Amino acid sequence: MKTFFKPLIFIAVLLGLGSVAYWDEWQTKKDTKEKEQKNKLLTFQPDHIVKMDYTKVDEGRTVQVQLAKEGSQWKMLAPLAYAGDSEGVGRLLKTFEDLRFEKSFEASADKLKEFGLEQPKIALAVTDKDGKTTNIRIGTKSPVGYSSYAKVDETNTVYLVNHYAYTASNKEVFDFRDKSLRWPNMDQVKAIGYQYQNESLITLKRQDKDWMIETPKKFKADAAGVKDFLNFFQGQRVAKFMDDPAPALRDALTGKRAGTTRLATVVLTGADDQLTQYAFLENGEDIYTTLPGYDGIIVLDRKIKEGLKKSLADFQDKSIFSYNSTEATEVDVDGKLFVKKDNEWQTKEGGDKADFIRLLLIDFEFAKADVVLTSEEAPALTKGAPLHTTKISFKDGKSVDFSLWKIEGDPEHVALRVGADRFYKATHALLENFTAKPKLSEKLQPDDQG
């Protein structure tokens, strides 16, 4: 009987410990939730808000903005119709969602004026998807400490909140507007036309995941470089909106008056063949452009000017090779053959170890040219017999061959011909692969001493 009784006691103890652990976890979660809710001024969820009316009164000047949410994006309805700054609106709502009060007290209606709540500095009305509207008012700053008076809806309770609630919600109409360049989605762009000042027009065309330069010369484009180019414009922001620019400024920016320089022009072709054009113009100290669907003119930060300066070389793919060095099986360097055996490189005749071939293959696999040469430019740099000629053969039976020449008067570069029709100017350091000396590990055998 005692033998049977002891396991029962053990099980009871385990069940008791489990109950204590469960209760402790439940209590901890409850305490945490109560702590999070303690002194919380508002209970709305920013994601559920679909309408917002904002009013600010500052030294007799009133700013009023009305916004509504369409899908996941905010739209400005008044004082003008324009795309809203969805991230900015979200940050403002988050500020009030997290707002906590330091203390509260009751005040009669005639006392609200003393706290700046009869005609508040900031008034915010937010409406959720169920139609419930919450009214928030921020009054004057308290005489002591870094706090402001606040009020919610039509109650007589006055709250003392951190003055940050005022500074974070002290907005202008500009702050609620979408300040992007309305740049098309990069995945939808299938062609780009770009011209910097009076230089040649550069056109690029998407080919699946790659890009090709069509004019002024045909080259493979650097897909990463094209992506960076598009991302650069996506990252630009409007510094100032000119909804009703003066006629003189419009004339100046359309070339009817002197003093305007066209810095760059970008034309994007979308998937639906629709063209979107941006002309970046400089007049005086400002840089201007227009936006699709917007009748006004925008001013951009002058820092954009340096990023606008692009040339053909900035779009070229400067990768010299596109092979996988681990797939190579044989290398011919200036008539001497090397083969890979048991995953080690060695001379075909004699079987001498030649690890420098592996290093040569890797170096050229990732080599980038400084300049991509045209077939018209190459002959002047590839005259006479080449310094080195190399052929690399691969498992699939394919091969690639290339030759290198020194460039007269340019000790920093060498000229390369890859295949029959691709030419490059690259760093002189590539020649070091052909003068490689055996490493110490290649000279010594396992039984060697000293």
For each residue, the residues with C-beta under 8 A, 3 or more apart:
1: 4 5
2: 5 6
3: 6
4: 1 7 8
5: 1 2 8 9
6: 2 3 9 10
7: 4 10 11
8: 4 5 11 12
9: 5 6 12 13
10: 6 7 13 14
11: 7 8 14 15
12: 8 9 15 16
13: 9 10 16 17
14: 10 11 17 18
15: 11 12 18 19
16: 12 13 19 20
17: 13 14 20 21
18: 14 15 21 22
19: 15 16 22 23
20: 16 17 23 24
21: 17 18 24 25
22: 18 19 25 26
23: 19 20 26 27
24: 20 21 27 28
25: 21 22 28 29
26: 22 23 29 30
27: 23 24 30 31
28: 24 25 31 32
29: 25 26 32 33
30: 26 27 33 34
31: 27 28 34 35
32: 28 29 35 36
33: 29 30 36 37
34: 30 31 37 38
35: 31 32 38
36: 32 33 40
37: 33 34 40
38: 34 35 100
39: 100 101 102
40: 36 37 43 99 100
41: 96 99 100 101 150 152 159 161
42: 96 97 99 134 136 152
43: 40
44: 48 49 93 96 97 126 128 134
45: 48 49 97 128
46: 49 90 93 94 97
47:
48: 44 45 128 129 130
49: 44 45 46 52 69 93 126 127 128 129
50: 68 69 127 128 129
51: 66 67 68 69 126 127
52: 49 66 67 68 89 93 124 125 126 127
53: 64 65 66 67 123 124 125
54: 63 64 65 66 67 122 123 124 171 176
55: 62 63 64 65 122 123 124
56: 62 63 64 121 122 123 169 170 171
57: 60 61 62 119 120 121
58: 61 62 63 121 170
59:
60: 57
61: 57 58
62: 55 56 57 58
63: 54 55 56 58 171 172 173
64: 53 54 55 56 78 79
65: 53 54 55 76 78 79 171 173 176
66: 51 52 53 54 76 77 78
67: 51 52 53 54 74 75 76 77 84 89 176
68: 50 51 52 74 75 77
69: 49 50 51 72 73 74 75
70: 73 74 75
71:
72: 69 86
73: 69 70 83 84 86
74: 67 68 69 70 83 84 85 86 89
75: 67 68 69 70 81 82 83 84
76: 65 66 67 80 81 82 83 84 176 177
77: 66 67 68 81
78: 64 65 66
79: 64 65 173
80: 76 173 243
81: 75 76 77
82: 75 76 177 178 294
83: 73 74 75 76 177 178 182
84: 67 73 74 75 76 88 89 176 177 178
85: 74 88 89 175 176 177 178 179
86: 72 73 74 89 90 178
87: 90 91
88: 84 85 91 92 175 176
89: 52 67 74 84 85 86 92 93 176
90: 46 86 87 93 94
91: 87 88 94 95 168
92: 88 89 95 96 168 169 171
93: 44 46 49 52 89 90 96 97 126
94: 46 90 91 97 98
95: 91 92 98 99 164 165 168 169
96: 41 42 44 92 93 99 124 126 136 165 169
97: 42 44 45 46 93 94
98: 94 95
99: 40 41 42 95 96 150 161 162 165
100: 38 39 40 41 161 162
101: 39 41 104 150 159 160 161
102: 39 147 159 160 161 162
103: 159 160
104: 101 157 158 159 160
105: 157 158
106: 156 157 158
107: 111 112 114 115 156 157 158
108: 111 112 156
109: 112 156
110: 113
111: 107 108 114 115
112: 107 108 109 115 117 118 139 151 158
113: 110 116 117 118 119
114: 107 111
115: 107 111 112 139 140 149 151 158
116: 113 119 120 121 139 140 149
117: 112 113 120 137 139 149 150 151 158
118: 112 113
119: 57 113 116
120: 57 116 117 123 137 138 139 151
121: 56 57 58 116 138 139 140 166
122: 54 55 56 136 137 138 166 169 170
123: 53 54 55 56 120 135 136 137 138
124: 52 53 54 55 96 135 136 137 138 169
125: 52 53 133 134 135 136
126: 44 49 51 52 93 96 133 134 136
127: 49 50 51 52 131 132 133 134
128: 44 45 48 49 50 131 132 133 134
129: 48 49 50
130: 48
131: 127 128
132: 127 128
133: 125 126 127 128
134: 42 44 125 126 127 128 152 153
135: 123 124 125 152 153 154
136: 42 96 122 123 124 125 126 150 151 152
137: 117 120 122 123 124 150 151 152
138: 120 121 122 123 124 148 149 150 161 165 166 169
139: 112 115 116 117 120 121 148 149 150 151
140: 115 116 121 148 149
141: 147 148 163 166
142: 145 147 148 149 160 163
143:
144: 147
145: 142
146: 162 163 164
147: 102 141 142 144 160 161 162 163
148: 138 139 140 141 142 160 161 162 163 165 166
149: 115 116 117 138 139 140 142 158 159 160 161
150: 41 99 101 117 136 137 138 139 158 159 160 161 165
151: 112 115 117 120 136 137 139 155 157 158 159
152: 41 42 134 135 136 137 155 157 159
153: 134 135
154: 135
155: 151 152
156: 106 107 108 109
157: 104 105 106 107 151 152
158: 104 105 106 107 112 115 117 149 150 151
159: 41 101 102 103 104 149 150 151 152
160: 101 102 103 104 142 147 148 149 150
161: 41 99 100 101 102 138 147 148 149 150 165
162: 99 100 102 146 147 148 165
163: 141 142 146 147 148 166 167
164: 95 146 167 168
165: 95 96 99 138 148 150 161 162 168 169
166: 121 122 138 141 148 163 169 170
167: 163 164 170
168: 91 92 95 164 165
169: 56 92 95 96 122 124 138 165 166
170: 56 58 122 166 167
171: 54 56 63 65 92 175 176
172: 63 175
173: 63 65 79 80 176 177
174: 177 179 240 241
175: 85 88 171 172
176: 54 65 67 76 84 85 88 89 171 173
177: 76 82 83 84 85 173 174 238 241
178: 82 83 84 85 86 182
179: 85 174 237 238
180: 183 234 236 237 238
181: 233 234 236 238 278 289 291
182: 83 178 291 292 293 294
183: 180 230 233 234
184: 188 189 268 270 276
185: 188 189
186: 189 227 230 231 234
187:
188: 184 185 270 271
189: 184 185 186 192 206 230 268 269 270
190: 205 206 269 270 271
191: 203 204 205 206 268 269
192: 189 202 203 204 226 229 230 266 267 268 269
193: 201 202 203 265 266 267 268 269
194: 201 202 203 204 229 264 265 266 267 310
195: 199 200 201 202 264 265
196: 199 263 264 308 309 310 311
197: 261 262 263 264
198:
199: 195 196 311
200: 195 215 216 312
201: 193 194 195 215 216
202: 192 193 194 195 213 215 216 310 312 315
203: 191 192 193 194 213 214 215
204: 191 192 194 211 212 213 214 221 226 315
205: 190 191 211 212 214
206: 189 190 191 210 211
207: 210 211 212
208:
209: 223
210: 206 207 220 221 223
211: 204 205 206 207 220 221 222 223 226 315
212: 204 205 207 218 219 220 221
213: 202 203 204 217 218 219 220 221 312 315 316
214: 203 204 205 218
215: 200 201 202 203 218
216: 200 201 202 312
217: 213 312 374
218: 212 213 214 215
219: 212 213 312 315 316 317 372
220: 210 211 212 213 316 317
221: 204 210 211 212 213 225 226 315 316 317
222: 211 225 226 315 316 317 318 319
223: 209 210 211 226 227 317
224: 227 228
225: 221 222 228 229 314 315 316 317
226: 192 204 211 221 222 223 229 230 315
227: 186 223 224 230 231
228: 224 225 231 232
229: 192 194 225 226 232 233 310 314 315
230: 183 186 189 192 226 227 233 234
231: 186 227 228 234 235
232: 228 229 235 236 307
233: 181 183 229 230 236 266 278
234: 180 181 183 186 230 231
235: 231 232
236: 180 181 232 233 300 301 304
237: 179 180 301
238: 177 179 180 181 241 298 299 300
239: 298 299 300 301
240: 174 298 299
241: 174 177 238 296 298 299
242: 245 249 296 297 298 299
243: 80 295 296
244: 296
245: 242 249 250 296 297
246: 249 250
247: 250 251
248: 251 252 257
249: 242 245 246 252 253 283 297
250: 245 246 247 253 254 297
251: 247 248 254 256 257
252: 248 249 256 257 259 260 283
253: 249 250 260 281 283 288 297
254: 250 251
255: 260
256: 251 252
257: 248 251 252 260
258:
259: 252 283 284
260: 252 253 255 257 281 282 283
261: 197 281 282 283
262: 197 265 279 280 281
263: 196 197 280 281 282 287 305 308
264: 194 195 196 197 279 280 308 309 310
265: 193 194 195 262 277 278 279 280
266: 192 193 194 233 277 278 280
267: 192 193 194 275 276 277 278
268: 184 189 191 192 193 275 276 277
269: 189 190 191 192 193 273 274 275
270: 184 188 189 190 273 274 275 276
271: 188 190
272:
273: 269 270
274: 269 270
275: 267 268 269 270
276: 184 267 268 270 292
277: 265 266 267 268
278: 181 233 265 266 267 289 290
279: 262 264 265 289 290
280: 262 263 264 265 266 287 288 289 300 304 308
281: 253 260 261 262 263 287 288 289
282: 260 261 263 286 287 288 305
283: 249 252 253 259 260 261 286 288
284: 259
285: 302
286: 282 283 299 300 302
287: 263 280 281 282 299 300 301 302 304 305
288: 253 280 281 282 283 297 298 299 300
289: 181 278 279 280 281 297 298 300
290: 278 279 294 296 297 298
291: 181 182 294 298
292: 182 276
293: 182
294: 82 182 290 291 298
295: 243
296: 241 242 243 244 245 290
297: 242 245 249 250 253 288 289 290
298: 238 239 240 241 242 288 289 290 291 294
299: 238 239 240 241 242 286 287 288
300: 236 238 239 280 286 287 288 289 304
301: 236 237 239 287 304
302: 285 286 287 305
303: 306 307
304: 236 280 287 300 301 307 308
305: 263 282 287 302 308 309
306: 303 309
307: 232 303 304
308: 196 263 264 280 304 305
309: 196 264 305 306
310: 194 196 202 229 264 314 315
311: 196 199 314
312: 200 202 213 216 217 219 315 316
313: 316 371 372
314: 225 229 310 311
315: 202 204 211 213 219 221 222 225 226 229 310 312
316: 213 219 220 221 222 225 312 313 372
317: 219 220 221 222 223 225 372
318: 222 368 369 370 371 372 424
319: 222 322 367 368 369
320: 364 367 368 369 402 416 418 424 426
321: 364 365 367 400 402 418
322: 319
323: 327 328 365 392 394 400
324: 327 328 365 394
325: 328 358 361 362 365
326:
327: 323 324 394 395 396
328: 323 324 325 331 340 361 392 393 394
329: 339 340 393 394 395
330: 337 338 339 340 348 392 393
331: 328 337 338 339 345 357 360 361 390 391 392 393
332: 335 336 337 338 390 391 392 393
333: 336 338 357 360 388 390 434
334: 388 389 390 434
335: 332 389
336: 332 333 347
337: 330 331 332 347 348 349
338: 330 331 332 333 345 346 347 348 354 357
339: 329 330 331 345 346 347 348
340: 328 329 330 343 344 345 346
341: 344 346 351
342:
343: 340
344: 340 341 353 355
345: 331 338 339 340 353 354 355 356 357 358
346: 338 339 340 341 351 352 353 354
347: 336 337 338 339 350 351 352 354
348: 330 337 338 339
349: 337
350: 347
351: 341 346 347
352: 346 347
353: 344 345 346 438 442
354: 338 345 346 347 357 442
355: 344 345 358 359 438 439 441 442
356: 345 359 360 433 436 437 438 439
357: 331 333 338 345 354 360 361
358: 325 345 355 361 362
359: 355 356 362 363 433 436
360: 331 333 356 357 363 364 433 434 436
361: 325 328 331 357 358 364 365 392
362: 325 358 359 365 366
363: 359 360 366 367 430 433
364: 320 321 360 361 367 402 430 433
365: 321 323 324 325 361 362
366: 362 363
367: 319 320 321 363 364 426 430
368: 318 319 320 426
369: 318 319 320 372 416 424 425 426
370: 318 413 424 425 426 427
371: 313 318 424 425
372: 219 313 316 317 318 369 423 424
373: 377 378 381 415 423 424 425
374: 217 377 378 423
375: 378 421 423
376: 379
377: 373 374 380 381 423
378: 373 374 375 381 382 415 417 423
379: 376 382 383
380: 377 383
381: 373 377 378 405 407 415 423 425
382: 378 379 386 403 405 415 417 423
383: 379 380 405
384: 405
385:
386: 382 389 403 404 405 417
387: 404 405 406 414 431 434
388: 333 334 403 404 431 434
389: 334 335 386 401 402 403
390: 331 332 333 334 401 402 403
391: 331 332 399 400 401
392: 323 328 330 331 332 361 399 400 401
393: 328 329 330 331 332 397 398 399
394: 323 324 327 328 329 397 398 399
395: 327 329
396: 327
397: 393 394
398: 393 394
399: 391 392 393 394
400: 321 323 391 392 418 419
401: 389 390 391 392 418 419
402: 320 321 364 389 390 416 417 418 419
403: 382 386 388 389 390 416 417
404: 386 387 388 414 415 416 430 431
405: 381 382 383 384 386 387 414 415 416
406: 387 414 415
407: 381 410 413 414 415 425
408:
409:
410: 407 413
411: 428
412: 427 428
413: 370 407 410 425 426 427 428
414: 387 404 405 406 407 425 426 427 428 430 431
415: 373 378 381 382 404 405 406 407 423 424 425
416: 320 369 402 403 404 405 423 424 425 426 430
417: 378 382 386 402 403 420 422 423
418: 320 321 400 401 402 422 423 424
419: 400 401 402 422
420: 417
421: 375
422: 417 418 419
423: 372 373 374 375 377 378 381 382 415 416 417 418
424: 318 320 369 370 371 372 373 415 416 418
425: 369 370 371 373 381 407 413 414 415 416
426: 320 367 368 369 370 413 414 416 430
427: 370 412 413 414 430
428: 411 412 413 414 431
429: 432
430: 363 364 367 404 414 416 426 427 433
431: 387 388 404 414 428 434 435
432: 429 435 436
433: 356 359 360 363 364 430 436
434: 333 334 360 387 388 431
435: 431 432
436: 356 359 360 432 433
437: 356
438: 353 355 356 442 443
439: 355 356 442 443
440: 443 444
441: 355 444
442: 353 354 355 438 439
443: 438 439 440
444: 440 441 448
445: 448
446:
447:
448: 444 445
449:
450:
